[in-house]
């Protein structure tokens, strides 16, 4: 499955609860509620670079190879080790406080 591209948030479900789970303060949650998150993905076979651009010019880039342990970072700056898997065209990885999945459906990135 090809994930490469530049993707912009169209809709969000559970935004407030997700941000609170990450420990983001309420005032920052409010400021970011209407922000359109940009995700930029480059892919070369099983090698990925996944960048998310947040409000106030904050960004996080994680580079990984499917099935290999790598160093990753959360938006809060927490470093951790994880392995990204691909099954049935979906990427999945366990972050410290949540399980993240991504797929391309209908020409859109669904996270």
RAWO-V450834 format. One record per backbone hydrogen bond with DSSP energy under -0.5 kcal/mol. NH is the residue of the N-H (numbers start at 1). CO is the residue of the C=O. Records with the same first field share a line. If there is no record, write none. Layout:
BEGIN
NH = CO  CO
END
This chain:
BEGIN
3 = 1
5 = 41
7 = 5  39
9 = 37
18 = 14
19 = 15
20 = 16
21 = 17
22 = 18
23 = 20
24 = 19
28 = 25
29 = 25
30 = 26
31 = 27
32 = 28
33 = 29  30
35 = 32
37 = 35
38 = 53
39 = 7
40 = 51
41 = 5
42 = 49
44 = 47
47 = 44
48 = 64
49 = 42
50 = 62
51 = 40  49
52 = 60
53 = 38
54 = 52  58
57 = 54
58 = 55
60 = 52
62 = 50
64 = 48
66 = 46
67 = 84
68 = 65
70 = 82
72 = 80
74 = 78
77 = 74
80 = 72
82 = 70
84 = 68
85 = 92
87 = 90
90 = 87
91 = 102
92 = 85
93 = 100
95 = 93  98
100 = 93  98
102 = 91
103 = 110
105 = 103  108
108 = 105
110 = 103  108
111 = 109
END
